[in-house]
Amino acid sequence: MMKLAVQVKLLPTPKQAAALQATLRAVNAAACQVSRQAHHLHASIRAGILGRVGSARRVRAESTPITFRADAAQPFDDRCLSWQIDARTVSIWSVAGAARNIAARGETGWAVSHAA
């Protein structure tokens, strides 16, 4: 199976930018919520994966759940993003519905990797 990794710069309209920003904040808030719930399970701590009692790594893991910045990056794939290569646009799901025909331009070119 071949995977294609592309880094692009989006050039959204102000309305598209607002929808994408709201989506990014919602996704990262949801990730923080999941992290808080997972933190209560402490499965990795109980299993000893995070070190012995009193170790710095274990103390850090026990103290606070992982948090995500509201504007942290979020990966997209073909389940929530579609390319219109000839038009040099993308469409991305958002909390306001699909943000369609967002202008995009390549930043670093195309990188191809082969997955096993």
C-alpha positions in Angstrom: 0.0 0.0 0.0 1.3 3.4 -0.9 0.6 6.5 1.2 1.0 10.0 0.1 1.9 12.7 2.6 1.4 16.3 1.5 2.0 19.6 3.3 -0.1 22.4 2.0 -1.0 25.9 3.0 -4.7 26.6 3.1 -6.0 29.9 1.9 -9.5 30.0 3.3 -12.0 32.8 3.0 -12.8 34.5 6.4 -16.0 32.3 6.7 -14.1 29.1 5.9 -11.3 30.2 8.4 -13.9 30.7 11.1 -15.5 27.3 10.5 -12.1 25.6 10.5 -11.0 27.4 13.7 -14.2 26.4 15.5 -13.7 22.8 14.3 -10.1 22.7 15.5 -11.1 24.1 19.0 -14.0 21.5 19.2 -11.7 18.6 18.2 -9.0 19.6 20.7 -11.6 20.1 23.5 -13.0 16.6 22.8 -9.4 15.2 22.9 -8.9 16.9 26.3 -12.1 15.4 27.6 -11.1 11.9 26.4 -7.7 12.4 28.0 -9.3 13.4 31.3 -11.5 10.3 31.3 -8.6 8.0 30.3 -6.5 9.6 33.1 -9.0 8.3 35.6 -8.5 4.8 34.4 -4.8 4.8 35.2 -4.4 1.5 33.3 -0.8 2.2 32.2 0.2 3.3 35.7 -1.3 0.2 37.3 0.5 -2.0 34.7 3.8 -0.4 35.7 4.4 0.9 32.2 5.1 4.4 33.4 7.8 3.4 36.0 8.0 2.4 39.6 6.3 4.3 42.4 7.9 7.6 43.0 9.7 7.9 39.6 9.5 11.3 37.9 7.7 9.9 34.9 5.1 8.1 37.0 4.6 11.2 39.2 4.0 13.3 36.1 1.6 10.8 34.7 -0.4 10.5 37.9 -0.6 14.3 38.5 -2.4 15.6 35.4 -4.1 14.3 32.2 -2.6 15.2 28.9 -4.1 18.5 27.5 -4.4 19.8 24.0 -4.1 23.5 23.1 -7.2 24.9 21.6 -5.3 25.7 18.4 -3.1 22.6 18.3 -2.7 20.9 15.0 -5.1 18.2 14.0 -4.3 15.5 11.3 -6.8 15.0 8.5 -7.2 12.0 6.2 -9.6 10.9 3.5 -12.4 10.3 6.0 -12.8 14.1 6.6 -10.9 15.7 3.7 -11.1 15.5 0.0 -8.8 16.9 -2.7 -9.7 18.6 -5.9 -6.2 18.5 -7.3 -6.8 20.1 -10.7 -8.6 23.0 -9.0 -6.0 23.2 -6.2 -8.7 23.2 -3.5 -9.7 20.9 -0.7 -12.9 20.3 1.2 -12.8 19.6 4.9 -15.6 18.7 7.4 -16.2 21.3 10.0 -18.7 22.0 12.8 -20.5 24.3 10.4 -20.8 21.6 7.7 -18.4 20.9 4.9 -16.0 23.8 4.1 -15.8 23.3 0.4 -13.3 24.6 -2.2 -10.7 25.9 0.2 -7.8 27.2 -1.9 -4.6 25.3 -1.2 -1.0 25.5 -2.4 1.9 23.1 -1.8 4.5 24.2 0.7 7.2 21.5 0.4 6.1 19.4 -2.5 5.0 15.8 -2.4 6.5 13.1 -0.3 5.7 9.4 -1.0 6.2 6.7 1.5 5.5 3.0 1.2 3.7 1.3 4.1 4.0 -2.5 4.7 
